Amino acid sequence: MSETPIGAEIIAADNPLLSPWTGPFAAPPFDRLRPEHFPPAFEAALAEKRAEIAAIAANPEPASFANTIEALERGGVSLDRVAAVFFNLAGADTNDALQAIERDIAPVLARLSSEIYLDEALFRRVDALNQAGESLGLTAEQARVLKLYHIAFLRNGAGLAPDAKKRLAEIDERLAMLGTEFGQNVLADEKAYLLALETPDDRAGLPDTLLAAAAETAAERGLPGQHGITLARSSIEPFLQFSSRRDLREKAFRAWAARGESGGATDNRAIAAETVRLRSERARLLGFKSYAHFRLDNTMAKTPRAALDLLHSVWGPARAQALREGEALQAIIAEEGGNFPVAPWDWRYYAEKRRKALFDLDEGEIKPYLRLDKMIEAAFYVAQRLFSLSFTERTDIKLYHPDARCWTATDGDGAPIALFIGDYFARPSKRSGAWMSALRDQHKLDGAALPIVVNVMNFAKAGEGEAALLSFDDARTLFHEFGHGLHGMLSDVTYPMISGTSVPRDFVEFPSQLYEHWLEQPEILRRFAVHHRTGEPMPEALLQRLLRARQFNQGFATVEYAASALVDLALHLEATPDNLDVVAFEKSQLDKLDMPSAIQMRHRTPHFQHIFAGSGYSAGYYSYLWSEILDADGFEAFEEIDDIFNPELARRLRDYVYAAGGRREPEAAYAGFRGRAAKPEALLRKRGLGEAKG
Ligand SMILES: [Zn+2]
């Protein structure tokens, strides 16, 4: 047998993407996948889906729920499979070949989506069913799915005049290309950067755990025996926190802040400007005032006004608190004989000193107790106590990278319900940030399809033979993504359309943020925060200091987040954003807000992947705060009865939230769990930004 040259035609039988997946858990055969398998697999899967859609649209029978909606739900199995595997790899472990395919396939997929939504015969069927309404005798879930289909068609241009349809399709195709380029550019800028700490002086102030991670990073980047800092949050944030070299902090911070704004081939400013302009045009074609109005129309917030009101209600108290925090940092600088105003690259460093002074707590002291393996175990344990799930690691499934691991999730009755893949470490082939995705969504359309859920993080890897250690923020991220993961794994619905995390953006952060609360419970920390060498539990006094410091620096955290959310909304509220200079626009918005000069937005526009690398959180970055009303108020339900694992509450949480997917409107889902609507005051209490706090 000769080797298959790249680009040669691969027939279906030889393509592991197109043959049935018969291995354990019917998981994708990652070990046999090569980049060159994807183009022919996409081509075959696209043709299959086109044929299915054409058959549904041309069906001579009158439209019925079964021959139209269920047929649509059943369609595209191959494409869903190929695309899920592909985009997981493109985010978590990409390379030049996958990036080239990604650039090619993004507009092709957009075109197919347009073809479907703009197909008149197909829309007539969906519309007829929608009008027939109650006379169809649908179950509640079916009625919900039908309604969501109808809305999706309208939001994608069904019912528009032919010219407008044509323009909409062009815009969608172009947006898909821009989103892909945006993400690839940020990755390129991150990959290109390494701050080498060559002398002991360059490493001044850095704790052992950070040095070990920096040594591992340098080795991975081809500089064995050296120390390196990258622009991954898990690398640069601790560096900014501990490095006493102000010049190096500034250098690294500036590189971090300038991602996507290099002026070269990876500059994202023009891409962001064109994206904003096209989104606005698209929204106006659909009859909305702005893209933000369009995006929020089918969310909990419903209008930009409601999202803005929430952000502004927090902005004032948060800014005031941040200014007080800044003054305290300035005082430390003065005490040390410094004569400079606190700058963005100083904040984390002096905040760390202040935290030490106020709470006798430093990150270097906490980290040895937050071992990655134990935090994974803690997340599993909480799922066991709340939902009777258990997790068993398995090694019989070959994954896409040696660092990725997987577990079978088993329900209380012993039945497997999901496969969970955890991919925890940063590497140059991985997009920054942390996310959950699914390689297969749960549904019960034709027997049970069990979900395959992935959590991807960017934690710093430890040196050879050492245990990976987390910061408390890292551990929180792990719980957060695991909360999304549970939303996918516990999903118990019939139709793929409403499976798992298929809920409005400003509700989807509720199950994830709620889950973070359990990490902060003394009961959990006492059990799982054990020293990585000695196995001793975290000393009680340290644990109490850690929890007391929970609201420390919340002014800063809220300001850096809310500034990003407000700029996101402002960009997408522009009625006619032609020739926008996105950086000048960002500055003018921050000036209007009177942004504290020592704080930088959490994500500046040229690398704001949440809103530009795809449309995911566009005009939706506010969602975290919106959902936080729900998680703050929701966790209080457990606190009020002084039982963080209360079985009755946990059962309602599972039924109405984690298992329910998009079966109900979010308000109804929340009320089903809580017994009432959420009370917004809980949010300020949680952040410590409430009543008369000094
Ligand atoms: Zn999230």
Residues whose N, C-alpha, C, O or C-beta is under 5 A from the ligand:
A	BS01	ZN	E509 S512
